[in-house]
C-alpha cells in the first residue's frame, strides 16, 4: 500500500484527510505539533509523528520517522485576521514560516526520495481567499498566494522527473477552527479610523451561502493523490468551486 504524509492532522482538514486515506487502506503518517493518539482510529497502517513545519530539526526528525513516502500533503497552516497596518512583523514572519516556508521545507526534505524513485505526488492545501480580494485577510492571503505561485512553477520543474504537483483550494469552513485560531492573532489595537469598517466586516461574515466541509477537502486531496489526470488546481467546497471559473 502507498504511504501518505499529511501535515497538520490535529483538527479540521488534515484530520479528515487522514481518516479518508486510512479508510481506503493507505499507510498514513499523520503529523501534529502535539501528537494525540485518540484523534484517529487505531490502525497498524497509522503512525502519528510530531512535526512543527516551522522548525528544521522537527522536519528532519519527522521525515526520518516517516520513511518512504509516496504522497506529501502540505496542509498545516495558521490564520491571521486583522488590519494590516498594525499587524506586527513578528506575526507576519510566523505566518509565512508556517504557511509558505514550512511547505517549501517539507518539499525539499522529501524530494530527494521522490526524485530517486521517479514517482510521487505533492499536494499543497492553499485557500480560495487567493481567488478574490478580502478585507482583514491581506497577510493570510499573501502567504497562500505565494504558495500558489510556487506550486505552479514547481510543477513545471518536477514533471520531467515523474513527480506530480497539485493545489487544493478550500473555501470558508465554519466547522474548522480557522476563525477561532485566527482571531487571537488579530491585534487588539485597531486604529479608530478602521473601527466602523472592521465592525461591518465581522457583521457580514457567515450567512447562509455555500461553505466548504472538511470532507470536501479530503476528497479533493484524494483526487489529486490518486488521479493522474487531475488538474493542477482543484477547488474544495461549493463556495470555492463557484470562484474557480473567474480564474
N, C-alpha and C positions, 0 to 999 in steps of 0.2 A: 504493500500500500504506500502511496506517496505521503510525504510529510509537509505540513504547512506550519509556518511560524507566524503567529499573529501578535502584534504588539498592542498593549492597552486593553487587556481582556478582563479587567476588574468590573466593568459595567458596560451598559449601552451597546454600541455597535460591535465592539470587539468581543464581548461576552457572547452575544447572539451568534456571531460569525464562528466562534469556536464551537458552540453547540451544533451549528449547522454542519460543519465539516466532520465532527465526531459522529453525528447521526448517519453520515454517509461513509463511515468506516475508514476515514483517513486517520493517519497519525497526526496528532495536534500538539504543537508546542505553544502553550498559552502563556504569554509573558505578562507580568504585572509588576509595578513598583513594590507593592506589598503583597506577596503571594497569599492566596486564600484557597485552600483545597475544597472548601464547601460550596464554591460557586458553580462548579461543573460536576457532572456525574462521574463517579469513579470508573476508570477505564484503563486497561493496560496500554491503550493507544494514546493516552493523555499524559503529558508532562507539563507541570506548572513551574515556570522558571522566573526568577527575579530579574527585572530589567528596568533600568531608567535610561531612556534613549538619549538623554542629555549628558550621560556620564560615559566617557570612552571605556573606562575599566569595566563598567557594568555591561556594556555591549560586548566586549571581548569575552567576558565570562559567560554570557547568555549564548553566544554563538558556539563556544566550546561545548557547553552542556547540550545544545540542540543537536549537534552532529549534522549529518547530511540533511539538507532542506531542499525541497522541490519548489515551494511557493513561499514567498515572503509577502505578508500583508502589513503594510505600514498604516496602522490605524491609530496609534497613540497620539493624543493631541490635547491641548488645553485651549480654553476660550478666553477672550478678553473683550469686555464690553465697556465702552466709555467714550468720553470726549477726547479726541486725540491730543489736543493742545496740552492737557495736563496729565497725560499718561506718562509715568516715569520711564526713563530709558531702561532701567533695570527690568521693568515689566516687559518692555519690548524685546529685550535680549532673551529673557526667559521664554517668551512666546516663540521666537524664531528658533531658539535652541531646541525646543520640543517639536514644533510643528513643521519645521523646514530642515534644519541641520541634523536633527535626530534621524529622520528617514534617510537623508543622504548618507549618514554614517552607517546606518544599518545596511544599505545597499552596498557600500564599499566593503563592509565586513563579509558579506555573503557572496558578492560577485565572483571572487576567485573560484569557489567551488562550482558555481553555475557555469562559468566560462569553461572550466576543465571538462565538465560533462557535456557541454554544448546544448544545454536544455535548462528550462526553468521559467518561472513567471514572477514578476514583481507587480503587486497591486498597491497603489497608493490611494488612500482614502482622503479625499480633498473635501470640498464643500460647494454647494450651489450658490453660496454667497459670492463666489467669483464670477457668477454669470450676470450679476446686476449690482449697481451701487446701493449700499445700505448704510444708513446713519448709525453711528456708535460702534461700527464694526470695521473701521478703516484698517486698524493694525491687524486684527484677526484675518480679514480678507486678504491683506497683503501677504501674510505668511502662507496662506493657502494658494494664492495666485502664483507665488514663487514656486510652490510645489508643482503646480500645473505646468508652468513653463519648463521647469527642469525635467519633469517626466516626459514631456513631448519631445524634447531634444534627446533625452536619454534613450527613448525608444528607437531612434534612428541609429544610435551607436550600438545598441545591443542586438538589433535584428540580425546582423550578419553573423553573430556568434550563437544564434539559436535561442536567445532569451527574449520572451515577450514582456511588455510593459503596458500597464493599464492604469487609468484613473477612474475611481468611483466617486461620484459627486452626490452626496445625500442632501436632502432638503432640511427644513425645520422639523425637529423631532421633539415634541414636548415630553415624550416618555423617557428621554435620556437626561443625564444630569448636566447638560451643557450650560443652560442658563443658571442653574444653581451654583455651578463651579465658576462661571464667568463673572457673575455679579460681584462676588467678594473682591475680584481683581479690579473692579471699577473704582477709581479713585473717589474718595469721599468728597473732595472739594471741587465740585463742578462750578466754574465761574457763573456768576449770576446771569450774565448775558445769554448763557445757554439753557438756563433752568427751565423756562417755559417750553423750549424745543424738546428737551430731554423728557419732560413730563408727557408731552404729546406722543413721542415715540413709544414710550412704555405703555401708554393708554391704547395705542393702536396695535400693539403686539398681540399675537394669538388670533382669536376669531375662529370661525367655523370652516375655513378653507381647507384644502388638501394639505396633508402633512406627510412626513416620512416616518415609517416604523423601522425598528431595528431589523426586523425580518426582511425588509426591502433591501437594506444594505447587505445583509448576509447573502441574499440571493444574487445581488449584483456582483459581489466578490466571488461567489461560487462560479458564476458565468465567466468572469474574467480568468479565473484559475483553470477552468476545465474546457472552455470553448475557444479553440484556436482562431475561430472566425469572429470573435467578439471585437467590437470597435475599441479604439484606444480610450475613448470617454464613454462611461456608462452612467446614466442618471439612476439614482436610487430614491424612489418615492414619487408619488404623483405630482407633488409640487415641483420637485426638481425636473421631472420629465417635461412639465409644461414650459420650463425655461429653455430647454435644450434646443428647440427649433430656432431660437433667436440667436444662437451662436454662429 
